[in-house]
Structures are given as C-alpha cells and as structure tokens.
Amino acid sequence: MTQRRRRRRARRGRFGRRAFLAGAGCAALAGAAVLLGRGQTASASSVPPTDEAEPNAALPSGEWRAVWVSYLEWTGMDFSSEEAFRAGVAALMDNCLSIGLNTVIAQVRPFGDALYRSTLFPWSHLCTGEQGQDPGFDPLDVLITEAHSRGLSLEAWVNPYRLRSSAKMPPALAENSLVNVHPEWVCAVGEGLYLNPAIPEAADYVVQGVAELVQNYAVDGIHFDDYFYPTTDAALDAAQFAASGAGDLAAWRRQNVTALVKAAHDAVKAADATLRFGVSPQGNPDNDLGQQYSDVKAWLAAEGENAVVDYLCPQIYWGYGYTLQSGSTRFAFENIVPEWLAMPRAASTALYFGLGAYRIGEGDGGANEDSQSQWCTGSVLARQVESLHSLGAGGWALYRYDSLFRSAQPELADAERAALAALTTA
C-alpha cells in the first residue's frame, strides 16, 4: 500500500475496509435496490450540464485523455521480476506521456483474478502463467508508482462478472477461483464462465473487491468495462426471476446490473469522494439496454445520493460515414456521438468517448466505400478528437495501447501518434 493512501485515510473519516467486507457491500446493494424500487435511479438535468452546479471533485478539471491497457498487453510484458516489469511499465508510461495522455486504465481483474495482492481473488495467470501463483511482487503497486511519478492518473479496470472467456483463457483455474469456491454463483455461456448477475451474494462479492482495491491502493479510480449480462437467454437466471415475482425480465435484469454498479460507486466514494468511478458501455445504446441490461440513460441522469457513475465512456469504434448493410448511418461517428451527447445528463456526470485505435489499418467493417481507407490515413484518431472538441465532449480514451505502440502496421501507428501528439502536447 502506498503512502498516498495512508495519508488520505488519516485525513478523512473512512468506512473501514473490514467493516465493508463484513457486510456493508450487501447493505449498499440493498440500498441501491430500494432506490430502484422507488423509481429514484435518475433525475435529469439540462444538457449539456449547467456551469452553476458544484464541480464533481472526482473529475479532472481539464480534458480526460486515456488509454486502455488490457490483459492482452500484459501477455507481452515481462513479469519475471519486479525490476523487469518495472522497466516495461516505465516505458509504457513514457509512451503515454509522449502523445499527451493523462490517464492509464489498467486492467487488474480480468478473469475473477488479480494483478495485485488480494484476499478475495487469486493471482492472475498473466503474472506467472499459473492462476493463483504469487509473482513475488505487486504489479499494481508498480503501475501506480510509475504512473504517479510522471503525473499520470491510474484507474483500476475491473471486469465484474467474467471468470473465464473460453476453455483456454485462463488455461487453468486456481483452487480458490470463485468457480471452485462458489460454483452456485457461476453460470456457463458457451465456453465462458461468469458470475450470475441475478445472485446478490455474487454481486456483493464484486463490490467487496472494489472496496478492497480502493482501501489498499492509491488508485485514482475504478473502471468497469462493458461486459455485464453475458447472454439474453432467459434460462440463465430463470429461477431467480421466478422467485423475484417481477413481471418484466429485461427491466428486472437492468435493476440487477444497476444495483451492482451503484453499490460499486458507493464503495469508491466511501473510501474517498475524490476517487472516480466510470463505466465504458457499448457504443450502441440499444444493445446496452436490451442485451447487456445496462441502463446507461438512467446512469447518466442520476445525481446526488442517487448517482451511479462519475462518467460514462461509450465505445464509439466506428468511423465517419459508417454504414450498416441496411443503409443506416446511425452509428457513423458524426451521428452517434451527438446522440449520446443529447441524452439528459446530471451536472456531476461526465461523458467521454472511447475511440477504436485497433481499427488502424484494418477498418471498421462498414458498408461504406471508405470503411477501411479512412483508417489508413494516419490521422483518423486525431480527426475524431478534433470533432469531440468541437462538440464539447469532456474527454476520450483509446482502445488499446498495443494498437498504437506495438502495432503490426508501425508506420500508420507512428503517424497516428504524431497527429495525436500535435493536438495534445502543443
């Protein structure tokens, strides 16, 4: 644990970690459910938010410029020793600074496991090749130290429900994986294994994990990605739905997800009100609501004691003019960004946008003629950032680090980095 976290806890009255892990997570989930039952998840304010509202202390005063560093990046890092890992992380952070970024979103719990010392989750196999094996040092502590020494923020990225994405990822599960410890919480979808979002005890465990992170590490925030309900199949949680007495499956599932997200937000704020909590949903709001059951419109509008997030960062991974086979251009960059910005939003909630750096050289698969060529210009990301500036968006994040710094098309990636740096470091 860094000195910074110790100082924060000494400065303010805190809800102690042990107390939270002993059951406050359940209380937070119950409180969120009560608010949901009262229909208090959202209270819309003007769009854009007015300047008269008190600023959200958790949000940066200027533009949020971030990059996602995923478990895929960790597979290319040297975990053989703290010194080797630190050298790789130092280079990563320097690269982020070189293009004017100010935030690193580091995936630290990808498969119900941890790249940090946890009493709740096994060590990630990404550290040693074997889930549950101690690497002999704390990767998250290294990430925080190297980020903060350069003035970068470090947000801890957590996948709340996923325990296994396929039969080979992770290759083998530790004895203390939740798959083995609490099999009654786990559901299978294809080869994947997930915590069942309908089981309150499983959701509470996720919230306990958030509390553990913010109490023990000087992270600047907690970040959830877009993996919520793993399927729309009604069989997944049929028993829990029947027992609930609810009549609308989709609405009930959205309540389950919102209760988790709200409780995670409250756990972060219980540790430190200046820490931020954000979610990066899919860029398609219809999919968010109807397939993943994440009630993004309500989350954006909720405020005060009902606040659910500090920010949303929808993944807008389409280019200009993006066209579906049907001919629809709803998801073209120039159309879907204004659609998100037009949603009612609380003054305390920021709206950022995820940009698809992984599309560089590959294209976005649209039916439009330039669906690939516009991603081969060496400047499409910078052009999108300029569009966000003109629209008044508060920030952006790039998915993902390797697409810019370990690209299979280095000349294009070099050009994209230079174009971004010209915007951000002038």
N, C-alpha and C positions, 0 to 999 in steps of 0.2 A: 504494500500500500504506500502510495507516495505521500510526502509531507503535505502536499497541497490539500488532499482530502482530510488529513488530520486537522489542519488549520480551519477548514470550512466547518467541520463538526464542532470544533471548540468555539467558533464564533456564534453559532446559532443553535437554538434548541432543536433537537432532532428526534424523530421517531426511531428508536434504536433498531438495529438490524435484527437482533434476537427477537424482539417483540414482534417485528413484522413477520419473520419467518415462523413464529409460533402461532400465527393465525390472522394477522392483520391483512394478509393478502385476501383471505376469504371475506373479511369484512369489507374490503374495498370492492371486491366483485359483487358482494351483496348490495352495497350502496349504489353501485352502477346499475344493478338490476332494478332497484327501487326507482331510480330516476327514469329508467326506461319505461317502467310501468306507469309512471306519472306523465309520460309523454314530455319529459324535460330534457331530451337529448339535444335540442337545437333551439337557438334563438337568433334569428337572422338580423344582421345589421347591414348598413349600406355597402355597396360595392362600387369602387374599392373602399376599404375601411377608412373612416374619417381620421384626420390628424389630431382631433381633440381627445381621443382615447389615450389613456396612460399606456406607454410603450410596454411591450412584453419583455421583461428583463432577460428572458432566456434566448431571445433572438439577437443576432448580430445587428449592429447599428447600420452597417452598410450591406453590400451585396453578398449573399451566401454563394460561394463558388467551391464546389465539392467534387470529389471523385469517389466512386465505389471501388474498394479493394476487396475482392470476393475470395471464397475458398479456392477458386481457380488460380488466383495469384499466389496463394500460399503454396500450391503444388510446385511452383517454380522458385521458392525461397529455400535457403539453407538453414535448417533447424538443428544442425549437428552440434552446435554450441551457441551459447549466448553471444559470443563475440562474432561468430559468422552471421547469425541472424541480425544482430545489431548493425553490422556493416550493410546488409541488404536493405534493412529498414531505413538507415540513414540515406542511402542512395535514393530510395523511393520518396522519402520526404523532400529531398533536394529537388527531385524531378517535379514534384507537385508545386513547389515554390517557383520553379522556372517558368511555369505557364500561368502564374498569378493566382493559384488556388489558395484558399484559406481554411479548408476543411477536408479531412480524410474520414471516410465512412468505412471502417474496418470490420469485416465480418468475423465475429469472435464466437458465435454459437451457430454453426451451420447445420448440424445434424443431431440436435439434442446433446451436444458435446461442447467442450470449451477450449479456447486458446488462452486460458487463464486459470488460476487456482480456484477451484470451486468445490464446495461441499455438496452440491446438488447435481452436478453433471460430470461425466468422465472427461478426461483429457481427450482432445480431438486426435484422430488418427493422422491428421495433417502434420502434427508436430513430430511424430516418430515413425509413422507407418502403422502403428497399432493403437486402436482406441483404448483409452484407459492408462496408457503408459506415460509416466511423468518425463518430460523432456529435460528436466534438471534446471530449468529457468522459467521465467514467466514472460511469454511473448507479449501479452497485453501491456505489462509494465514497460517493456522496451518500446512498444509502439507509442505509448503515452509520453514517455520521457523524450523520445526523439522528435515527436510532433511538437510538444510544448517548448522544447529548447529552440525551435525555429519559429515560434509564434503561430503554429498551426493548431486548429481545433481537432480533436479526435472524438468522433462519435462511434459508439459500440453498436455494431449491426447484429441484430438477433433475428433468426428465423424462429418464430414462436412455436410452430406445430411440427415441423418436419424432423423425423428421426432417421429416415433412410430414403434416398431418392430412387434407388434401384438396388438390385441384388449385389452390386459391386461397389456401391457408394453409400456408406463406408463398406470396405471389404468384409469386415467382421465387427460385431458389436461387443462392447465391453460387458462384463458381468453386471456392472451397475448402470448400464443403459436402461432408460425407462421401459424399453421394450421387454426387458427381463424383470425389472423390479415391479413395474405396474402394467402388466400385459392387458389388464382390464381397461386401461385408458387408451389403448392403441387400436387404430383401425388400419386396414390394408387397402390400398388403392393401386391396383396393378402390382408392380414390384415394390412400390413405395410404402413406407410405414409412417404414420402420422399420429399425433395426439388427437383424440376426438374432440372437436371444438364444443360439443354438446355436454361434455363432462366437466362440471365446475371444479372438481378437485384437480383435474389436469390443467385447466386454465389457471387455477391458483398457483400451481407449481411454476408455471411460466412467470407469473408475477413475482413469486419469491425469487426467481432467478434474476429478474430485473432489479429487485431490491438489493440482492447480493452484489451485483455489479456496481450500482451507484454508491453503495455504502463502502465498498472496499477499494474502489479505483477512482482516480481523478479524471474520469471521462467527462467530456463536455456535453454529452447527450446520449440517448438511446434511440436507435433507429430500427424500425420493423420494415421488412420488405413486403411484397405483395402476395405472399403465399398464406392464405387463410383457409377457407374450406377447400379440401383437396378434390372434391367432386360434387356434382349436383345430384348424384344418385340418392334417392330418398331412403334407400336401405341403410345408408351409413349411420344414421342416428335415429332410426325409426322407433326404437324402444324408448329413447329419451324424449322424443317428440310426443309419443303417445302418452307418456307419463306426465308431460307438462300440461296437458289439457289445452294447449294452444291450437288455433284453427288454421293459421297461415304458416306453412313451413318456411317460406322464404323470409318472412318478417321475423319469425322466431329465430332462425339462423342468424339474421343480422343482429338481433339482440344479443345472441351468444358472443359474437365477434366484438360488438361494441362494448359489452361488459368487460371483456378481456383488455381491450385497448384502453378503455377508460381507467381500469384498475392499474395498468402499467403506467399510464400517465401520472396517476396519483402517487404511485410508489416513487417515481422520479422526483416529483415535487416535494414529497415528504422528506427526501434526503437533502434537496437543495432547490429552491424555487428558481435559481438561475440556470439550472440544467434544462436542456430542451429535449423534447420527445417528439419524434416525427415518424411518419409512415410514407412509404413510396408505393402507392396503389398502381394498378394498371392504368394506362392512359385512356382506355375505353370505359367511361363511367357506367355504361350498361353492364359490362362484364363485372365490374366491381360490385354492383348492386345485386345482379341476378345470378352470377356464377360463383363469385368468391364471398358474397354476402357481407361485403364491407360497405357500410353506409356512409360513403365519403361525403355526400352532401350534408348530412347531419353533422358529421365531424367538423367540417369546415365552419359551420354556422354556430356550433355550440360555444358558449362563453361563460366566464365567471366560474362558479363552482361546478358547472356542468361541462367545462372544457374537456375535450377528449385528446386533442393534439396541440402542439405548438405550431407545427407546419405539416402540410402535405406536399409531396413531390411526385406527382403523377409521371409515369414513364411515357414520355412522348417520343417514341423511337421511329417516327415517320418523317419523311422529307416533305419538301414543298410540292404541292400538287399530287400528293399520294392519292391513288385512285384504286378502289376495290373493283373486282371483276364486275360487280353490279353497275359500276359507273359512279358510285357515291364517292364524294371527296370530303366527307365529314371528318375523316381522320388526317387529312392533309395538315401539315404543321400550322399553316396560316389560318386554318379553320378550328382545329381542336383546342389550340391554346386560348383563343378568345372565348370558346365555350366554357372552359374551366374558369377563366377569369370572371366570367359573368355570373358564376354561382354565388349566391349570398354567402358572405363570409364575415365571421366575427373580427372585430378590430384587433384582437390579440392573436389571431391566427395568420400565419404567412402561407403563401402559395408559391412554391418553387417548381421547377420543371426538370425532369430527367431527360438527358439527350443521349442518343444512341451512337456513341463513339465506335461501337463494334460494327456499325454499318459501313464504316470507311472502306472503300474499295469493293464492298460486297453488294451494296444496295439494300433497299427496304422491301423488295418483293411486290411493289405496287404494279398496277396495270398500266400506269402512265409510262410514256416512252423514256423519260429520263429518270426512271426509278433507280437505276444504277449509276448513270453517268454523273448525276449531281453529287453523288458520294465519292466521286473521283476527282473533284476539283481542288482538293487540298484546303478548302476554306468553308465547307458547308457548316461545320460546327460554329465557327466564328460568325457566319451569317445568321445562324439561328440565335446566337447570343445577342447579336445586334437587334434582331426582331424582338426578343424578350425585353431588351432595354426600351425599345420604342413603345411597347405595350404596358410598361410599368411593372413587370414581374420582379419579384424580390430576390431571385437567385436561380441557380441551376446546378445540376450535378451531371457528371459524365459517367456513362457505363461503357467500359470499365477501364481501369488503369492499364492493363496489358494492351488494350487496343490502341493506346497512344504511345506506350513506351517499350512494348515488346511485340510490335506488330509484324505480321508476315509480309506487310507491304510498307517497309520503313520509310520510303521516300514520301508516300502520301501522308503517313503519320507525322513525319517531320514537318511537312507543310502545314498540317492542321495545328500542330503545337505552336508553330511560329505565328500563325494567324491568330490563335487564341492569346498568345503572349502579347501580341501587338495591341490587343484590346484591354488586357488586364494589368499590364505592367508599365504602361506609358506614364 
